Amino acid sequence: MSATVETVIDAENCLSKANLTANQSVVLQLRWLYNFTLKECGNILGVSVEAVRQSENSAKIKIQKVLDVWNEELLING
């Protein structure tokens, strides 16, 4: 399997394990895939910029927790 395919699979697994809410998933798609600004996301979703920021930050924290567990497993299992 190519490194690109493995990276995509890892990313999908990570997002799945992060248990993001539907709103968090939409915010990440708008921000990371489509490069919308916080303000643009807020307008699209009908929420404040702060609500978008909080949703994105909460999603990042969940994703980081999954990555931290994976990193710990790598250190333990070599």
C-alpha positions in Angstrom: 0.0 0.0 0.0 1.3 3.5 -0.8 2.2 5.9 1.9 -0.5 8.3 0.7 -3.2 5.6 1.0 -1.9 4.7 4.4 -2.0 8.3 5.5 -5.6 8.7 4.3 -6.6 5.5 6.1 -4.9 6.7 9.3 -6.6 10.1 9.0 -10.0 8.5 8.5 -9.4 6.2 11.5 -8.3 9.1 13.6 -11.4 11.1 12.8 -13.6 8.1 13.5 -12.0 7.4 16.8 -12.2 11.1 17.8 -16.0 10.8 17.9 -16.6 14.3 16.6 -20.1 15.7 16.7 -21.8 16.3 13.3 -21.3 20.1 13.8 -17.6 19.6 14.5 -17.2 17.5 11.4 -18.9 20.1 9.3 -16.8 22.9 10.7 -13.6 20.9 10.0 -14.7 20.2 6.5 -15.5 23.9 5.8 -12.3 25.1 7.5 -9.8 22.4 6.4 -11.1 21.1 3.1 -12.7 24.3 1.7 -10.5 26.9 3.4 -13.4 29.0 4.6 -12.7 31.6 7.2 -14.3 31.5 10.7 -16.7 34.3 9.6 -17.7 32.5 6.4 -18.3 29.3 8.4 -20.4 31.2 10.8 -22.5 32.7 8.0 -23.0 29.3 6.4 -24.0 27.6 9.6 -25.9 30.6 11.0 -23.8 30.8 14.2 -21.3 33.2 15.6 -17.6 33.3 14.8 -16.9 32.3 18.4 -19.2 29.2 18.1 -17.3 28.1 15.0 -14.0 28.7 16.8 -15.1 26.7 19.9 -16.3 23.8 17.7 -13.1 23.7 15.8 -11.0 23.9 19.0 -13.1 21.1 20.6 -12.6 18.9 17.5 -8.8 19.6 17.6 -8.7 18.5 21.2 -10.5 15.3 20.5 -8.2 14.5 17.5 -5.1 15.3 19.6 -6.3 12.9 22.3 -6.5 10.1 19.7 -3.0 11.0 18.3 -1.6 11.0 21.9 -3.0 7.5 22.5 -1.5 6.3 19.3 1.9 7.9 20.1 1.8 6.3 23.5 1.1 2.9 22.0 4.0 3.3 19.6 6.3 4.1 22.4 5.2 1.1 24.4 5.0 -1.4 21.6 8.0 -0.1 19.7 
